[in-house]
Amino acid sequence: MAHTEQAGQPGRLSVRADVVDGTLVVAVAGEIDQQTGGTLREALEPPEGAAPRIVIDLRHVTFMDSSGINILIAVHTALAEAGGWLRLAGATAPVLRVIQLVGIDGFVECHPTVQQAIES
């Protein structure tokens, strides 16, 4: 399973979704903002019948505003209600700073790698 948007242009977002060991892993590149948030939100819909577990790979995200924060909170809430979880992996320093400033790291686990996020 893969969803792709063209990155490389300002305001563009590239998203790839794959299932790894029963967990939806969504690799994101580019900027997460009001213009691109819909693309991310669509990619975070677990496939029918899949376990409600998602890891978002943020290694290639260069910017995230409040739109991205709101998406993370909404996805975390929906997954927790379904008995699942959301984990973040590889956030760059600027993105991790935003995550920490708003306190998302207090209820969504953040890991250096996707593999660590899946295994924790």
Summary of the structure (lengths in Angstrom):
residues: 120
radius of gyration: 12.9
end to end distance: 23.6
largest distance: 37.4
contacts: 376
relative contact order: 0.16
helix: 35%
strand: 32%
